[in-house]
Amino acid sequence: MGDGNGTVIIGAGPAGLTAAYELLRHGEPVRVYEADDVVGGISRTVERDGWRFDIGGHRFFTKVSRVEDFWHEILPDEDFLLRPRMSRIYYRGALYDYPLNAGNALRNLGLREALRCVGSYGRARLRPPKDQSHFEGWVSARFGWRLYSIFFKTYTEKVWGMPADQLQADWAAQRIKNLSLSTAVLNALLPRRNRKDVTSLIEEFQYPKHGPGMMWERCTEEVEKRGGTVRTNTWVTEVHRNPARRRATAVTVVDAGGERTEPADHVISSMPISALVRAMRPEAPPEVRAAADDLRYRDFLTVALVVPEEFSFPDNWIYVHDPAAKVGRIQNFGSWSPYLVKDGRTCLGLEYFVFEDDEMWRTPDADLVAFATAELERLGLVRPGCVEAGYVVRMPKAYPVYDERYQHNVDVIRGWLAREVPNVHPVGRNGMHRYNNADHSMLTAMLAAENIAHGAGHDVWTVNVEQDYHEQRTPSRHGTGRDAPVMPARR
Ligand SMILES: Cc1cc2nc3c(=O)[nH]c(=O)nc-3n(C[C@H](O)[C@H](O)[C@H](O)COP(=O)(O)OP(=O)(O)OC[C@H]3O[C@@H](n4cnc5c(N)ncnc54)[C@H](O)[C@@H]3O)c2cc1C
């Protein structure tokens, strides 16, 4: 059904651009509006002074064959590198192999600390913590307090910005059952009979040689070549609906030239679903707006520091478990691709998990560069005084937060959209408030495009709920898809 106005797509990240490309494949006209000055969304590659930075390091890995095909339709094979994954854990001056291996772990911990870990494990087995409903209780009951505090507590608290005894335990059960550090720790430190398979940690992944943004820059060219438009620096501020017809009819966009209204037969939205609700005109009912206002996000900040190549390391990234440092992970962009760096230097991306508008977020760039430089030097990963340049990249809403009420809130919004504006199609990561990787964000867009082009009737919300996934082999009880903890809701 349409009045010849085509589809408006909000956002030129992986979901928005995939939707555009797929609709054009079906001969459907599209206009993409992107608020930022670059395409790619969280999967962009930022360029400053010829250095290229990835937001968090994007591995191209999928079990969805049509996504894999899409990637290779957009970029020729010679633009992909096949990279080995390597990452280690930094803790109190030592680098631990990941997955841990016994010799390396023992050497790093030292005999004394290793014995303490074993003792603490024994105590936890004899007298487990009473409250195991939270992450801290659950993990320390299984591994002992010392191993828990070295290998789980600090990093988890950095990522989610909250004490580990406030994160629900089912996430730990989920994550730890499936793999991860626990298996690695057990393999390294506990008797052989308790060992579990760790093969899932050994992997290779594809990576576009100029970073993930290259995929989306090229995709934009293809969309434009096929007659679509992609406008950057253009905000969608309002979505107009006709309540009598139960349809969205137009969007208001704002760019440097001012404000205008663009008619639409369909709207595909990859903007945060909370913002989509707030953009509705006439307004959504109070309970839907309240659900939108209750959704939360975790934000992300990278300080990229240019250092001489001698301080490069083979890892793609290093997890920093050291409680004395605020930095959560350190990317080595040169290990992702030699095309991201230049001039006999590499670039290290110190990643800080933050909340938008917290003190760190508001700190001026120059101070952040000085702070990150000092942390890097203190960790002993570079020689003092060797940092030559620094750049700050802020990425708001990097992670949709799963709190106790988020599922209910999403259900309220989703139900209302389906009833009142069924021609508005939420897709992607923040677009659906789901912890989707790029492949699943793209798949939701492909399905939405088919729903528009030939009424395929896909339920886009089933993506990444029941599917087998590379880092999660069993579906979560909460149907949250990826493994993220459920947090306490704001009171
Ligand atoms: C640290 C980190 C590491 C990651 N690593 C991986 C990885 O290794 N592999 C992987 O596959 N995935 C990874 N991901 C996930 C991946 O980044 C996302 O799945 C993907 O970018 C989501 O695509 P999207 O199009 O749904 O949303 P986004 O990428 O968020 O794009 C949405 C776009 O909409 C625009 N927008 C928002 N509001 C408006 C508005 N009002 N008007 C116009 N435009 C608007 C935004 O500016 C943005 O460009 C990672 C994510 C993070 C945070």
The ligand as a Tripos MOL2 file, in Angstrom:
@<TRIPOS>MOLECULE
LIG
   53    58     1     0     0
SMALL
NO_CHARGES

@<TRIPOS>ATOM
      1 C1         31.7820   -1.3180   21.4360 C.3       1 LIG1
      2 C2         31.0010   -2.0270   20.3650 C.ar      1 LIG1
      3 C3         31.5750   -3.0870   19.6720 C.ar      1 LIG1
      4 C4         30.8510   -3.7550   18.6740 C.ar      1 LIG1
      5 N1         31.4530   -4.7830   18.0160 N.ar      1 LIG1
      6 C5         30.7780   -5.4220   17.0320 C.ar      1 LIG1
      7 C6         31.4120   -6.4690   16.3060 C.ar      1 LIG1
      8 O1         32.5640   -6.8510   16.5770 O.2       1 LIG1
      9 N2         30.7050   -7.0570   15.3000 N.ar      1 LIG1
     10 C7         29.4360   -6.6690   14.9890 C.ar      1 LIG1
     11 O2         28.8440   -7.2150   14.0470 O.2       1 LIG1
     12 N3         28.8060   -5.7000   15.6750 N.ar      1 LIG1
     13 C8         29.4410   -5.0660   16.6960 C.ar      1 LIG1
     14 N4         28.8230   -4.0630   17.3930 N.ar      1 LIG1
     15 C9         27.4030   -3.7590   17.1070 C.3       1 LIG1
     16 C10        27.2130   -2.8600   15.8930 C.3       1 LIG1
     17 O3         27.9330   -1.6670   16.0720 O.3       1 LIG1
     18 C11        25.7190   -2.5560   15.7490 C.3       1 LIG1
     19 O4         24.9810   -3.7500   15.7180 O.3       1 LIG1
     20 C12        25.3470   -1.7880   14.4960 C.3       1 LIG1
     21 O5         26.1260   -0.6560   14.2540 O.3       1 LIG1
     22 C13        23.8710   -1.3900   14.6380 C.3       1 LIG1
     23 O6         23.4230   -0.8630   13.4370 O.3       1 LIG1
     24 P1         22.1300    0.0550   13.3860 P.3       1 LIG1
     25 O7         22.0490    0.5690   12.0030 O.co2     1 LIG1
     26 O8         20.9910   -0.6620   13.9680 O.co2     1 LIG1
     27 O9         22.4010    1.2390   14.4170 O.3       1 LIG1
     28 P2         23.5300    2.3460   14.4960 P.3       1 LIG1
     29 O10        24.8280    1.8020   14.0700 O.co2     1 LIG1
     30 O11        23.3990    2.9110   15.8710 O.co2     1 LIG1
     31 O12        23.0410    3.4470   13.4280 O.3       1 LIG1
     32 C14        21.9140    4.2330   13.6580 C.3       1 LIG1
     33 C15        22.0970    5.5460   12.9240 C.3       1 LIG1
     34 O13        20.9210    6.3370   13.1050 O.3       1 LIG1
     35 C16        21.2990    7.6920   13.2200 C.3       1 LIG1
     36 N5         20.2130    8.4510   13.8630 N.ar      1 LIG1
     37 C17        19.8090    8.3540   15.1570 C.ar      1 LIG1
     38 N6         18.7970    9.2240   15.3830 N.ar      1 LIG1
     39 C18        18.5510    9.8590   14.2100 C.ar      1 LIG1
     40 C19        17.6200   10.8480   13.8120 C.ar      1 LIG1
     41 N7         16.7350   11.3540   14.6700 N.pl3     1 LIG1
     42 N8         17.6350   11.2700   12.5330 N.ar      1 LIG1
     43 C20        18.5280   10.7540   11.6410 C.ar      1 LIG1
     44 N9         19.4390    9.8170   11.9770 N.ar      1 LIG1
     45 C21        19.4440    9.3650   13.2400 C.ar      1 LIG1
     46 C22        22.5650    7.6180   14.0580 C.3       1 LIG1
     47 O14        23.3460    8.7830   13.9120 O.3       1 LIG1
     48 C23        23.2430    6.3840   13.4680 C.3       1 LIG1
     49 O15        24.1140    6.7250   12.4200 O.3       1 LIG1
     50 C24        29.5110   -3.3750   18.3910 C.ar      1 LIG1
     51 C25        28.9420   -2.3150   19.0930 C.ar      1 LIG1
     52 C26        29.6640   -1.6550   20.0890 C.ar      1 LIG1
     53 C27        29.0330   -0.5430   20.8450 C.3       1 LIG1
@<TRIPOS>BOND
     1     1     2 1
     2     2     3 ar
     3     2    52 ar
     4     3     4 ar
     5     4     5 ar
     6     4    50 ar
     7     5     6 ar
     8     6     7 ar
     9     6    13 1
    10     7     8 2
    11     7     9 ar
    12     9    10 ar
    13    10    11 2
    14    10    12 ar
    15    12    13 ar
    16    13    14 ar
    17    14    15 1
    18    14    50 ar
    19    15    16 1
    20    16    17 1
    21    16    18 1
    22    18    19 1
    23    18    20 1
    24    20    21 1
    25    20    22 1
    26    22    23 1
    27    23    24 1
    28    24    25 2
    29    24    26 1
    30    24    27 1
    31    27    28 1
    32    28    29 2
    33    28    30 1
    34    28    31 1
    35    31    32 1
    36    32    33 1
    37    33    34 1
    38    33    48 1
    39    34    35 1
    40    35    36 1
    41    35    46 1
    42    36    37 ar
    43    36    45 ar
    44    37    38 ar
    45    38    39 ar
    46    39    40 ar
    47    39    45 ar
    48    40    41 1
    49    40    42 ar
    50    42    43 ar
    51    43    44 ar
    52    44    45 ar
    53    46    47 1
    54    46    48 1
    55    48    49 1
    56    50    51 ar
    57    51    52 ar
    58    52    53 1
@<TRIPOS>SUBSTRUCTURE
     1 LIG1         1 GROUP 0 **** ****
